Amino acid sequence: MTHDVTRREFVSAAGTLVGAGLWPHTGRADGPRTRSHPPADGTVILFQGDSITDAGRDRAATDPNAARALGSGYPLLVASAALASHPDRGLRFYNRGVSGNKVPDLAARWAADTLALAPDVLSILIGVNDFWHKLGKGYTGTVEDYENQYAALLDETRRTLPRARLIVLEPFVLRCGAVDDRWFPEFDQRRAAAERVAHRAGAAFVPLQQVFDELARKIAPQYWAADGVHPTPAGHAVIAERWRHAAKL
């Protein structure tokens, strides 16, 4: 049995998540934040990360909610569902993922590509290149470097945007294509580091590795990520579905 998600299911799930309070109340700064409050008009949702988030977006397109600006991956699927479900909310979705990025690359562009947008909801998926680039591109960053730099990035975000809701997606790979035994156990250590960073920052953590491992036991892993790293449309649909349920409210 496959895990294809229909458009109706996308819209329904997104509506449930929005109503549950994933989107923060962006009204008066001195007012209480309630989980039952609907999304405020103009809520900004930002996706950050590497090529999995980038998903071929047009980097010259900067307007919110534009399909070419969101790319062809999970950010577009999440945004499409939420916008269809809540056309009166003025939700604004941005994608600033950049292919090839590692945590140090995020840090170098964080002020312009994240903090300047002042997102109410900030989603981050980063970590694959932090290991992959050690295999053929001369990168020498350790697991400790990854964790410390990632934590520092979220600490900075908390100081600058104390009311932003943070969502950390677990980096994941599937054993096919470019992914072989060289990746392990270090990549698993980096996954664990991402979870620790999320908990330290008070972010919602979205587990993905176990989800894809279970799916790959039902059908070939290439169905979800042809090269073991970059999701297929089916893989992006899985990420989008898990993202929408990340609030755990």
CYANA upper distance limits for C-alpha pairs under 8 A (distance plus 0.5 A):
  1 MET  CA    218 LYS  CA      8.12
  3 HIS  CA    238 VAL  CA      8.33
  4 ASP  CA    234 ALA  CA      7.33
  4 ASP  CA    237 ALA  CA      8.09
  5 VAL  CA      9 GLU  CA      6.68
  5 VAL  CA     10 PHE  CA      7.21
  5 VAL  CA    237 ALA  CA      7.38
  6 THR  CA     10 PHE  CA      6.80
  7 ARG  CA     11 VAL  CA      6.76
  7 ARG  CA     81 ALA  CA      8.29
  8 ARG  CA     12 SER  CA      6.54
  9 GLU  CA     13 ALA  CA      6.40
 10 PHE  CA     14 ALA  CA      6.56
 10 PHE  CA     77 LEU  CA      8.44
 10 PHE  CA     78 VAL  CA      8.40
 10 PHE  CA     81 ALA  CA      6.07
 10 PHE  CA    241 GLU  CA      7.88
 11 VAL  CA     15 GLY  CA      6.58
 11 VAL  CA     81 ALA  CA      5.00
 11 VAL  CA     82 ALA  CA      7.08
 11 VAL  CA     84 ALA  CA      7.24
 11 VAL  CA     85 SER  CA      6.31
 12 SER  CA     16 THR  CA      6.80
 12 SER  CA     81 ALA  CA      8.44
 12 SER  CA     85 SER  CA      8.03
 13 ALA  CA     17 LEU  CA      6.73
 13 ALA  CA    241 GLU  CA      8.27
 13 ALA  CA    244 ARG  CA      7.44
 13 ALA  CA    245 HIS  CA      8.41
 14 ALA  CA     18 VAL  CA      6.58
 14 ALA  CA     78 VAL  CA      7.87
 14 ALA  CA     81 ALA  CA      6.26
 14 ALA  CA     82 ALA  CA      5.81
 14 ALA  CA     85 SER  CA      7.61
 14 ALA  CA    244 ARG  CA      6.51
 15 GLY  CA     19 GLY  CA      6.56
 15 GLY  CA     81 ALA  CA      8.32
 15 GLY  CA     82 ALA  CA      6.96
 15 GLY  CA     85 SER  CA      6.19
 15 GLY  CA     86 HIS  CA      7.95
 16 THR  CA     20 ALA  CA      6.53
 17 LEU  CA     21 GLY  CA      7.19
 17 LEU  CA     22 LEU  CA      6.67
 17 LEU  CA    244 ARG  CA      6.46
 17 LEU  CA    245 HIS  CA      6.77
 17 LEU  CA    247 ALA  CA      7.85
 18 VAL  CA     22 LEU  CA      6.14
 18 VAL  CA     23 TRP  CA      6.62
 18 VAL  CA     38 PRO  CA      7.49
 18 VAL  CA     39 PRO  CA      7.31
 18 VAL  CA     82 ALA  CA      8.02
 19 GLY  CA     36 SER  CA      7.32
 19 GLY  CA     37 HIS  CA      8.02
 19 GLY  CA     38 PRO  CA      6.27
 19 GLY  CA     39 PRO  CA      8.13
 20 ALA  CA     35 ARG  CA      7.05
 20 ALA  CA     36 SER  CA      6.53
 20 ALA  CA     38 PRO  CA      8.47
 20 ALA  CA    247 ALA  CA      8.37
 20 ALA  CA    249 LEU  CA      7.13
 21 GLY  CA     34 THR  CA      8.17
 21 GLY  CA     35 ARG  CA      5.08
 21 GLY  CA     36 SER  CA      6.04
 21 GLY  CA     37 HIS  CA      6.83
 21 GLY  CA     38 PRO  CA      7.11
 21 GLY  CA     39 PRO  CA      7.89
 21 GLY  CA    247 ALA  CA      7.94
 21 GLY  CA    249 LEU  CA      7.85
 22 LEU  CA     35 ARG  CA      8.13
 22 LEU  CA    165 ARG  CA      8.40
 22 LEU  CA    246 ALA  CA      8.43
 22 LEU  CA    247 ALA  CA      5.84
 23 TRP  CA     38 PRO  CA      7.95
 23 TRP  CA     39 PRO  CA      5.82
 23 TRP  CA     40 ALA  CA      8.37
 23 TRP  CA     43 THR  CA      7.83
 23 TRP  CA    120 ASP  CA      7.85
 23 TRP  CA    121 VAL  CA      7.16
 23 TRP  CA    165 ARG  CA      8.18
 24 PRO  CA     33 ARG  CA      7.82
 24 PRO  CA     35 ARG  CA      8.33
 24 PRO  CA     37 HIS  CA      8.44
 24 PRO  CA     39 PRO  CA      6.95
 24 PRO  CA     40 ALA  CA      8.02
 24 PRO  CA     43 THR  CA      8.32
 24 PRO  CA    120 ASP  CA      6.94
 24 PRO  CA    121 VAL  CA      7.79
 24 PRO  CA    164 ALA  CA      8.02
 24 PRO  CA    165 ARG  CA      7.30
 25 HIS  CA     33 ARG  CA      6.40
 25 HIS  CA     34 THR  CA      7.75
 25 HIS  CA     37 HIS  CA      7.03
 25 HIS  CA     38 PRO  CA      7.88
 25 HIS  CA     39 PRO  CA      6.74
 25 HIS  CA     40 ALA  CA      6.31
 26 THR  CA     40 ALA  CA      6.39
 26 THR  CA     43 THR  CA      7.63
 26 THR  CA    120 ASP  CA      7.94
 27 GLY  CA     31 GLY  CA      7.77
 27 GLY  CA     40 ALA  CA      7.65
 33 ARG  CA     37 HIS  CA      8.25
 35 ARG  CA    249 LEU  CA      8.12
 39 PRO  CA     43 THR  CA      7.26
 39 PRO  CA     89 ARG  CA      7.24
 40 ALA  CA     89 ARG  CA      7.06
 40 ALA  CA     90 GLY  CA      8.48
 41 ASP  CA     88 ASP  CA      8.38
 41 ASP  CA     89 ARG  CA      5.24
 41 ASP  CA     90 GLY  CA      5.41
 41 ASP  CA     91 LEU  CA      6.97
 42 GLY  CA     89 ARG  CA      7.31
 42 GLY  CA     90 GLY  CA      5.21
 42 GLY  CA     91 LEU  CA      5.66
 42 GLY  CA     92 ARG  CA      6.73
 43 THR  CA     89 ARG  CA      8.44
 43 THR  CA     90 GLY  CA      7.42
 43 THR  CA     91 LEU  CA      5.55
 43 THR  CA     92 ARG  CA      6.54
 43 THR  CA    119 PRO  CA      8.15
 43 THR  CA    120 ASP  CA      6.61
 43 THR  CA    121 VAL  CA      8.45
 44 VAL  CA     91 LEU  CA      6.79
 44 VAL  CA     92 ARG  CA      5.33
 44 VAL  CA     93 PHE  CA      6.52
 44 VAL  CA     94 TYR  CA      8.09
 44 VAL  CA    117 LEU  CA      8.47
 44 VAL  CA    118 ALA  CA      8.04
 44 VAL  CA    119 PRO  CA      5.37
 44 VAL  CA    120 ASP  CA      5.74
 44 VAL  CA    121 VAL  CA      6.93
 45 ILE  CA     91 LEU  CA      8.09
 45 ILE  CA     92 ARG  CA      6.61
 45 ILE  CA     93 PHE  CA      5.35
 45 ILE  CA     94 TYR  CA      6.75
 45 ILE  CA    119 PRO  CA      6.14
 45 ILE  CA    120 ASP  CA      6.56
 45 ILE  CA    121 VAL  CA      5.20
 45 ILE  CA    122 LEU  CA      6.55
 45 ILE  CA    123 SER  CA      8.28
 46 LEU  CA     93 PHE  CA      6.47
 46 LEU  CA     94 TYR  CA      5.30
 46 LEU  CA     95 ASN  CA      6.31
 46 LEU  CA     96 ARG  CA      7.77
 46 LEU  CA    114 THR  CA      8.14
 46 LEU  CA    119 PRO  CA      6.44
 46 LEU  CA    121 VAL  CA      6.75
 46 LEU  CA    122 LEU  CA      5.49
 46 LEU  CA    123 SER  CA      6.62
 47 PHE  CA     53 THR  CA      7.51
 47 PHE  CA     75 PRO  CA      7.24
 47 PHE  CA     93 PHE  CA      8.46
 47 PHE  CA     94 TYR  CA      6.76
 47 PHE  CA     95 ASN  CA      5.26
 47 PHE  CA     96 ARG  CA      6.55
 47 PHE  CA     97 GLY  CA      7.10
 47 PHE  CA    122 LEU  CA      6.70
 47 PHE  CA    123 SER  CA      5.34
 47 PHE  CA    124 ILE  CA      6.63
 48 GLN  CA     53 THR  CA      7.14
 48 GLN  CA     95 ASN  CA      6.89
 48 GLN  CA     96 ARG  CA      5.71
 48 GLN  CA     97 GLY  CA      5.10
 48 GLN  CA     98 VAL  CA      8.38
 48 GLN  CA    114 THR  CA      8.40
 48 GLN  CA    122 LEU  CA      7.96
 48 GLN  CA    123 SER  CA      6.46
 48 GLN  CA    124 ILE  CA      5.25
 48 GLN  CA    125 LEU  CA      6.98
 49 GLY  CA     53 THR  CA      6.00
 49 GLY  CA     54 ASP  CA      7.59
 49 GLY  CA     96 ARG  CA      7.71
 49 GLY  CA     97 GLY  CA      4.87
 49 GLY  CA     98 VAL  CA      6.81
 49 GLY  CA     99 SER  CA      8.44
 49 GLY  CA    101 ASN  CA      7.43
 49 GLY  CA    106 LEU  CA      7.98
 49 GLY  CA    124 ILE  CA      6.00
 49 GLY  CA    125 LEU  CA      5.32
 49 GLY  CA    126 ILE  CA      5.58
 50 ASP  CA     54 ASP  CA      6.47
 50 ASP  CA     97 GLY  CA      5.59
 50 ASP  CA     98 VAL  CA      5.26
 50 ASP  CA     99 SER  CA      5.10
 50 ASP  CA    100 GLY  CA      6.17
 50 ASP  CA    101 ASN  CA      5.36
 50 ASP  CA    102 LYS  CA      7.64
 50 ASP  CA    125 LEU  CA      7.58
 50 ASP  CA    126 ILE  CA      6.58
 50 ASP  CA    129 ASN  CA      8.36
 51 SER  CA     55 ALA  CA      6.22
 51 SER  CA     56 GLY  CA      8.15
 51 SER  CA     97 GLY  CA      7.03
 51 SER  CA     98 VAL  CA      6.20
 51 SER  CA     99 SER  CA      4.13
 51 SER  CA    100 GLY  CA      6.56
 51 SER  CA    101 ASN  CA      7.93
 51 SER  CA    230 HIS  CA      8.12
 52 ILE  CA     73 GLY  CA      7.87
 52 ILE  CA     97 GLY  CA      8.28
 52 ILE  CA     99 SER  CA      7.90
 52 ILE  CA    125 LEU  CA      8.41
 52 ILE  CA    230 HIS  CA      6.40
 52 ILE  CA    231 PRO  CA      7.52
 53 THR  CA     71 GLY  CA      8.49
 53 THR  CA     73 GLY  CA      7.24
 53 THR  CA     74 TYR  CA      7.59
 53 THR  CA     75 PRO  CA      7.37
 53 THR  CA     95 ASN  CA      7.94
 53 THR  CA     96 ARG  CA      8.41
 53 THR  CA     97 GLY  CA      5.55
 53 THR  CA     98 VAL  CA      7.91
 53 THR  CA     99 SER  CA      8.45
 53 THR  CA    125 LEU  CA      7.63
 54 ASP  CA     70 LEU  CA      8.19
 54 ASP  CA     71 GLY  CA      6.77
 54 ASP  CA     73 GLY  CA      8.20
 54 ASP  CA     95 ASN  CA      7.52
 54 ASP  CA     96 ARG  CA      7.32
 54 ASP  CA     97 GLY  CA      4.72
 54 ASP  CA     98 VAL  CA      5.73
 54 ASP  CA     99 SER  CA      6.42
 55 ALA  CA     70 LEU  CA      8.45
 55 ALA  CA     71 GLY  CA      5.45
 55 ALA  CA     72 SER  CA      5.88
 55 ALA  CA     73 GLY  CA      5.73
 55 ALA  CA     97 GLY  CA      8.49
 55 ALA  CA     99 SER  CA      8.45
 56 GLY  CA     71 GLY  CA      5.62
 56 GLY  CA     72 SER  CA      6.97
 57 ARG  CA     68 ARG  CA      6.09
 57 ARG  CA     69 ALA  CA      5.64
 57 ARG  CA     70 LEU  CA      6.07
 57 ARG  CA     71 GLY  CA      4.20
 57 ARG  CA     72 SER  CA      7.47
 57 ARG  CA     95 ASN  CA      8.38
 58 ASP  CA     68 ARG  CA      5.94
 58 ASP  CA     69 ALA  CA      5.65
 58 ASP  CA     70 LEU  CA      8.22
 58 ASP  CA     71 GLY  CA      7.44
 59 ARG  CA     69 ALA  CA      7.05
 60 ALA  CA     69 ALA  CA      8.30
 61 ALA  CA     66 ALA  CA      8.19
 61 ALA  CA     68 ARG  CA      7.42
 61 ALA  CA     69 ALA  CA      5.60
 62 THR  CA     69 ALA  CA      6.83
 62 THR  CA     94 TYR  CA      8.32
 63 ASP  CA     69 ALA  CA      7.60
 63 ASP  CA     94 TYR  CA      8.18
 64 PRO  CA     69 ALA  CA      7.94
 64 PRO  CA     92 ARG  CA      5.83
 64 PRO  CA     93 PHE  CA      5.70
 64 PRO  CA     94 TYR  CA      5.81
 65 ASN  CA     69 ALA  CA      7.82
 65 ASN  CA     70 LEU  CA      7.49
 65 ASN  CA     79 ALA  CA      7.67
 65 ASN  CA     92 ARG  CA      6.54
 65 ASN  CA     93 PHE  CA      5.68
 65 ASN  CA     94 TYR  CA      7.20
 66 ALA  CA     70 LEU  CA      6.83
 67 ALA  CA     71 GLY  CA      6.89
 67 ALA  CA     72 SER  CA      8.31
 67 ALA  CA     76 LEU  CA      7.25
 68 ARG  CA     72 SER  CA      8.31
 69 ALA  CA     94 TYR  CA      7.86
 69 ALA  CA     95 ASN  CA      7.16
 70 LEU  CA     75 PRO  CA      6.59
 70 LEU  CA     76 LEU  CA      5.82
 70 LEU  CA     93 PHE  CA      8.36
 70 LEU  CA     94 TYR  CA      7.02
 70 LEU  CA     95 ASN  CA      5.73
 71 GLY  CA     75 PRO  CA      7.75
 71 GLY  CA     76 LEU  CA      6.77
 71 GLY  CA     95 ASN  CA      8.22
 72 SER  CA     76 LEU  CA      6.57
 73 GLY  CA     77 LEU  CA      7.13
 73 GLY  CA    233 PRO  CA      7.52
 73 GLY  CA    236 HIS  CA      6.01
 73 GLY  CA    237 ALA  CA      8.38
 74 TYR  CA     78 VAL  CA      6.55
 74 TYR  CA    236 HIS  CA      5.36
 74 TYR  CA    237 ALA  CA      6.76
 74 TYR  CA    239 ILE  CA      6.71
 74 TYR  CA    240 ALA  CA      5.43
 75 PRO  CA     79 ALA  CA      6.51
 75 PRO  CA     95 ASN  CA      7.41
 75 PRO  CA    240 ALA  CA      7.70
 76 LEU  CA     80 SER  CA      6.37
 77 LEU  CA     81 ALA  CA      6.80
 77 LEU  CA    237 ALA  CA      7.59
 77 LEU  CA    240 ALA  CA      6.78
 78 VAL  CA     82 ALA  CA      6.81
 78 VAL  CA    240 ALA  CA      6.13
 78 VAL  CA    241 GLU  CA      8.37
 78 VAL  CA    243 TRP  CA      8.34
 78 VAL  CA    244 ARG  CA      7.63
 79 ALA  CA     83 LEU  CA      6.39
 79 ALA  CA     93 PHE  CA      6.80
 80 SER  CA     84 ALA  CA      6.55
 81 ALA  CA     85 SER  CA      6.65
 82 ALA  CA     86 HIS  CA      6.52
 83 LEU  CA     87 PRO  CA      5.96
 83 LEU  CA     91 LEU  CA      7.35
 86 HIS  CA     91 LEU  CA      8.48
 96 ARG  CA    113 ASP  CA      6.97
 96 ARG  CA    114 THR  CA      8.36
100 GLY  CA    129 ASN  CA      6.86
101 ASN  CA    105 ASP  CA      5.92
101 ASN  CA    106 LEU  CA      7.15
101 ASN  CA    126 ILE  CA      8.18
101 ASN  CA    129 ASN  CA      7.05
102 LYS  CA    106 LEU  CA      6.97
102 LYS  CA    126 ILE  CA      7.07
102 LYS  CA    127 GLY  CA      6.88
102 LYS  CA    128 VAL  CA      8.22
102 LYS  CA    129 ASN  CA      6.03
102 LYS  CA    130 ASP  CA      5.63
103 VAL  CA    107 ALA  CA      6.78
103 VAL  CA    126 ILE  CA      7.20
103 VAL  CA    127 GLY  CA      7.59
103 VAL  CA    130 ASP  CA      7.52
103 VAL  CA    146 TYR  CA      7.26
103 VAL  CA    149 GLN  CA      7.19
103 VAL  CA    150 TYR  CA      6.71
104 PRO  CA    108 ALA  CA      6.78
104 PRO  CA    149 GLN  CA      7.57
105 ASP  CA    109 ARG  CA      7.15
106 LEU  CA    110 TRP  CA      6.13
107 ALA  CA    111 ALA  CA      8.46
107 ALA  CA    153 LEU  CA      6.98
109 ARG  CA    113 ASP  CA      6.30
109 ARG  CA    114 THR  CA      8.28
110 TRP  CA    114 THR  CA      5.63
110 TRP  CA    115 LEU  CA      6.85
111 ALA  CA    115 LEU  CA      5.40
111 ALA  CA    116 ALA  CA      6.47
112 ALA  CA    116 ALA  CA      5.81
112 ALA  CA    117 LEU  CA      8.21
113 ASP  CA    117 LEU  CA      7.37
114 THR  CA    118 ALA  CA      7.25
114 THR  CA    119 PRO  CA      7.81
115 LEU  CA    119 PRO  CA      7.88
115 LEU  CA    157 THR  CA      7.73
115 LEU  CA    160 THR  CA      7.83
115 LEU  CA    161 LEU  CA      8.01
118 ALA  CA    161 LEU  CA      7.38
119 PRO  CA    164 ALA  CA      6.94
120 ASP  CA    163 ARG  CA      7.57
120 ASP  CA    164 ALA  CA      5.07
120 ASP  CA    165 ARG  CA      6.54
121 VAL  CA    164 ALA  CA      6.06
121 VAL  CA    165 ARG  CA      5.12
121 VAL  CA    166 LEU  CA      6.50
121 VAL  CA    167 ILE  CA      8.04
122 LEU  CA    164 ALA  CA      7.33
122 LEU  CA    165 ARG  CA      6.60
122 LEU  CA    166 LEU  CA      5.46
122 LEU  CA    167 ILE  CA      6.59
123 SER  CA    166 LEU  CA      6.50
123 SER  CA    167 ILE  CA      5.06
123 SER  CA    168 VAL  CA      6.45
123 SER  CA    169 LEU  CA      7.88
124 ILE  CA    166 LEU  CA      8.44
124 ILE  CA    167 ILE  CA      6.78
124 ILE  CA    168 VAL  CA      5.57
124 ILE  CA    169 LEU  CA      6.57
125 LEU  CA    168 VAL  CA      6.74
125 LEU  CA    169 LEU  CA      5.44
125 LEU  CA    170 GLU  CA      7.16
125 LEU  CA    171 PRO  CA      6.85
126 ILE  CA    130 ASP  CA      8.44
126 ILE  CA    169 LEU  CA      8.27
126 ILE  CA    170 GLU  CA      8.42
126 ILE  CA    171 PRO  CA      6.69
127 GLY  CA    131 PHE  CA      7.42
127 GLY  CA    146 TYR  CA      8.30
127 GLY  CA    171 PRO  CA      6.07
127 GLY  CA    190 ARG  CA      7.65
127 GLY  CA    191 ARG  CA      8.30
127 GLY  CA    194 ALA  CA      8.48
128 VAL  CA    132 TRP  CA      6.48
128 VAL  CA    171 PRO  CA      6.66
128 VAL  CA    172 PHE  CA      7.69
128 VAL  CA    173 VAL  CA      8.24
128 VAL  CA    187 PHE  CA      8.44
128 VAL  CA    229 VAL  CA      8.21
129 ASN  CA    133 HIS  CA      5.87
130 ASP  CA    134 LYS  CA      7.75
130 ASP  CA    139 TYR  CA      8.37
130 ASP  CA    141 GLY  CA      7.46
130 ASP  CA    146 TYR  CA      7.63
131 PHE  CA    135 LEU  CA      7.90
131 PHE  CA    141 GLY  CA      8.35
131 PHE  CA    183 TRP  CA      8.16
131 PHE  CA    186 GLU  CA      8.35
131 PHE  CA    187 PHE  CA      7.16
132 TRP  CA    136 GLY  CA      7.94
132 TRP  CA    183 TRP  CA      8.35
133 HIS  CA    137 LYS  CA      5.39
133 HIS  CA    138 GLY  CA      7.06
133 HIS  CA    139 TYR  CA      5.95
134 LYS  CA    138 GLY  CA      6.00
134 LYS  CA    139 TYR  CA      5.05
134 LYS  CA    140 THR  CA      6.41
134 LYS  CA    141 GLY  CA      8.08
135 LEU  CA    139 TYR  CA      8.33
141 GLY  CA    145 ASP  CA      6.26
141 GLY  CA    146 TYR  CA      7.35
142 THR  CA    146 TYR  CA      6.80
143 VAL  CA    147 GLU  CA      6.75
143 VAL  CA    186 GLU  CA      7.98
143 VAL  CA    189 GLN  CA      7.42
143 VAL  CA    190 ARG  CA      6.31
143 VAL  CA    193 ALA  CA      7.95
144 GLU  CA    148 ASN  CA      6.49
145 ASP  CA    149 GLN  CA      6.35
146 TYR  CA    150 TYR  CA      6.42
146 TYR  CA    190 ARG  CA      7.90
146 TYR  CA    193 ALA  CA      8.23
147 GLU  CA    151 ALA  CA      6.49
147 GLU  CA    190 ARG  CA      8.12
147 GLU  CA    193 ALA  CA      6.03
147 GLU  CA    194 ALA  CA      7.24
147 GLU  CA    197 VAL  CA      7.15
148 ASN  CA    152 ALA  CA      6.60
149 GLN  CA    153 LEU  CA      6.70
150 TYR  CA    154 LEU  CA      6.95
150 TYR  CA    194 ALA  CA      8.34
150 TYR  CA    197 VAL  CA      7.36
151 ALA  CA    155 ASP  CA      6.56
151 ALA  CA    197 VAL  CA      5.92
151 ALA  CA    200 ARG  CA      8.23
151 ALA  CA    201 ALA  CA      7.93
152 ALA  CA    156 GLU  CA      6.65
153 LEU  CA    157 THR  CA      6.80
154 LEU  CA    158 ARG  CA      6.58
154 LEU  CA    201 ALA  CA      6.91
155 ASP  CA    159 ARG  CA      6.83
155 ASP  CA    201 ALA  CA      7.39
156 GLU  CA    160 THR  CA      6.73
157 THR  CA    161 LEU  CA      6.07
157 THR  CA    162 PRO  CA      7.79
158 ARG  CA    162 PRO  CA      5.16
158 ARG  CA    163 ARG  CA      8.21
158 ARG  CA    164 ALA  CA      7.99
158 ARG  CA    201 ALA  CA      8.22
165 ARG  CA    203 ALA  CA      7.55
166 LEU  CA    202 GLY  CA      8.07
166 LEU  CA    203 ALA  CA      5.21
166 LEU  CA    204 ALA  CA      6.77
167 ILE  CA    198 ALA  CA      8.25
167 ILE  CA    203 ALA  CA      5.82
167 ILE  CA    204 ALA  CA      5.21
167 ILE  CA    205 PHE  CA      6.50
167 ILE  CA    206 VAL  CA      7.83
167 ILE  CA    246 ALA  CA      7.96
168 VAL  CA    194 ALA  CA      8.11
168 VAL  CA    195 GLU  CA      8.33
168 VAL  CA    198 ALA  CA      6.46
168 VAL  CA    203 ALA  CA      6.89
168 VAL  CA    204 ALA  CA      6.61
168 VAL  CA    205 PHE  CA      5.45
168 VAL  CA    206 VAL  CA      6.69
169 LEU  CA    205 PHE  CA      6.40
169 LEU  CA    206 VAL  CA      5.16
169 LEU  CA    207 PRO  CA      7.03
169 LEU  CA    208 LEU  CA      7.71
169 LEU  CA    243 TRP  CA      8.37
170 GLU  CA    191 ARG  CA      6.67
170 GLU  CA    194 ALA  CA      6.95
170 GLU  CA    195 GLU  CA      7.48
170 GLU  CA    205 PHE  CA      7.60
170 GLU  CA    206 VAL  CA      6.34
170 GLU  CA    207 PRO  CA      5.74
170 GLU  CA    208 LEU  CA      6.11
170 GLU  CA    209 GLN  CA      7.53
171 PRO  CA    191 ARG  CA      6.46
171 PRO  CA    194 ALA  CA      8.17
171 PRO  CA    208 LEU  CA      7.65
171 PRO  CA    209 GLN  CA      7.76
172 PHE  CA    191 ARG  CA      7.88
172 PHE  CA    208 LEU  CA      6.79
172 PHE  CA    209 GLN  CA      5.44
172 PHE  CA    229 VAL  CA      7.96
173 VAL  CA    179 VAL  CA      7.64
173 VAL  CA    209 GLN  CA      7.49
173 VAL  CA    228 GLY  CA      6.00
173 VAL  CA    229 VAL  CA      5.67
174 LEU  CA    179 VAL  CA      7.22
174 LEU  CA    212 PHE  CA      7.84
174 LEU  CA    213 ASP  CA      7.64
174 LEU  CA    216 ALA  CA      8.35
174 LEU  CA    221 PRO  CA      6.68
174 LEU  CA    225 ALA  CA      7.43
174 LEU  CA    228 GLY  CA      5.00
174 LEU  CA    229 VAL  CA      7.13
175 ARG  CA    179 VAL  CA      5.73
175 ARG  CA    180 ASP  CA      6.62
175 ARG  CA    221 PRO  CA      7.57
175 ARG  CA    228 GLY  CA      6.35
176 CYS  CA    180 ASP  CA      7.38
176 CYS  CA    221 PRO  CA      7.19
176 CYS  CA    222 GLN  CA      7.19
176 CYS  CA    226 ALA  CA      7.91
176 CYS  CA    227 ASP  CA      6.60
176 CYS  CA    228 GLY  CA      5.38
177 GLY  CA    222 GLN  CA      8.35
177 GLY  CA    226 ALA  CA      7.16
177 GLY  CA    227 ASP  CA      4.55
177 GLY  CA    228 GLY  CA      5.70
178 ALA  CA    227 ASP  CA      6.12
178 ALA  CA    228 GLY  CA      6.53
178 ALA  CA    229 VAL  CA      7.99
179 VAL  CA    183 TRP  CA      7.05
179 VAL  CA    227 ASP  CA      7.94
179 VAL  CA    228 GLY  CA      6.14
179 VAL  CA    229 VAL  CA      7.97
180 ASP  CA    184 PHE  CA      8.49
183 TRP  CA    187 PHE  CA      6.09
184 PHE  CA    188 ASP  CA      6.97
185 PRO  CA    189 GLN  CA      6.98
186 GLU  CA    190 ARG  CA      6.88
187 PHE  CA    191 ARG  CA      6.86
188 ASP  CA    192 ALA  CA      6.87
189 GLN  CA    193 ALA  CA      6.73
190 ARG  CA    194 ALA  CA      6.76
191 ARG  CA    195 GLU  CA      7.04
192 ALA  CA    196 ARG  CA      6.89
193 ALA  CA    197 VAL  CA      6.69
194 ALA  CA    198 ALA  CA      6.72
195 GLU  CA    199 HIS  CA      6.79
195 GLU  CA    205 PHE  CA      7.04
196 ARG  CA    200 ARG  CA      6.61
197 VAL  CA    201 ALA  CA      6.72
198 ALA  CA    202 GLY  CA      6.60
198 ALA  CA    203 ALA  CA      5.38
198 ALA  CA    204 ALA  CA      7.20
198 ALA  CA    205 PHE  CA      6.46
199 HIS  CA    203 ALA  CA      6.49
199 HIS  CA    204 ALA  CA      8.13
199 HIS  CA    205 PHE  CA      7.96
204 ALA  CA    246 ALA  CA      6.76
204 ALA  CA    247 ALA  CA      6.85
204 ALA  CA    248 LYS  CA      8.30
205 PHE  CA    246 ALA  CA      7.45
206 VAL  CA    242 ARG  CA      7.38
206 VAL  CA    243 TRP  CA      7.19
206 VAL  CA    246 ALA  CA      6.37
207 PRO  CA    211 VAL  CA      7.80
208 LEU  CA    212 PHE  CA      6.77
208 LEU  CA    239 ILE  CA      7.87
208 LEU  CA    242 ARG  CA      8.31
209 GLN  CA    213 ASP  CA      6.55
210 GLN  CA    214 GLU  CA      6.61
211 VAL  CA    215 LEU  CA      6.88
212 PHE  CA    216 ALA  CA      6.44
212 PHE  CA    224 TRP  CA      8.11
213 ASP  CA    217 ARG  CA      7.02
214 GLU  CA    218 LYS  CA      7.50
215 LEU  CA    219 ILE  CA      7.01
215 LEU  CA    221 PRO  CA      8.10
216 ALA  CA    220 ALA  CA      5.92
216 ALA  CA    221 PRO  CA      5.05
216 ALA  CA    223 TYR  CA      8.49
216 ALA  CA    224 TRP  CA      8.05
217 ARG  CA    221 PRO  CA      8.23
219 ILE  CA    223 TYR  CA      7.43
220 ALA  CA    224 TRP  CA      8.31
221 PRO  CA    225 ALA  CA      6.80
221 PRO  CA    226 ALA  CA      7.74
221 PRO  CA    228 GLY  CA      7.79
222 GLN  CA    226 ALA  CA      4.51
222 GLN  CA    227 ASP  CA      7.23
222 GLN  CA    228 GLY  CA      7.26
223 TYR  CA    232 THR  CA      7.33
223 TYR  CA    234 ALA  CA      7.78
223 TYR  CA    235 GLY  CA      8.17
224 TRP  CA    231 PRO  CA      6.09
224 TRP  CA    232 THR  CA      5.83
224 TRP  CA    233 PRO  CA      8.15
224 TRP  CA    234 ALA  CA      6.30
224 TRP  CA    235 GLY  CA      4.92
225 ALA  CA    229 VAL  CA      6.30
225 ALA  CA    230 HIS  CA      5.73
225 ALA  CA    231 PRO  CA      4.58
225 ALA  CA    232 THR  CA      5.72
225 ALA  CA    235 GLY  CA      6.84
226 ALA  CA    230 HIS  CA      7.30
226 ALA  CA    231 PRO  CA      7.38
226 ALA  CA    232 THR  CA      7.09
231 PRO  CA    235 GLY  CA      5.15
231 PRO  CA    236 HIS  CA      6.17
232 THR  CA    236 HIS  CA      6.73
233 PRO  CA    237 ALA  CA      6.70
234 ALA  CA    238 VAL  CA      6.96
235 GLY  CA    239 ILE  CA      6.96
236 HIS  CA    240 ALA  CA      6.62
237 ALA  CA    241 GLU  CA      6.65
238 VAL  CA    242 ARG  CA      6.78
239 ILE  CA    243 TRP  CA      6.47
240 ALA  CA    244 ARG  CA      6.73
241 GLU  CA    245 HIS  CA      7.24
242 ARG  CA    246 ALA  CA      6.83
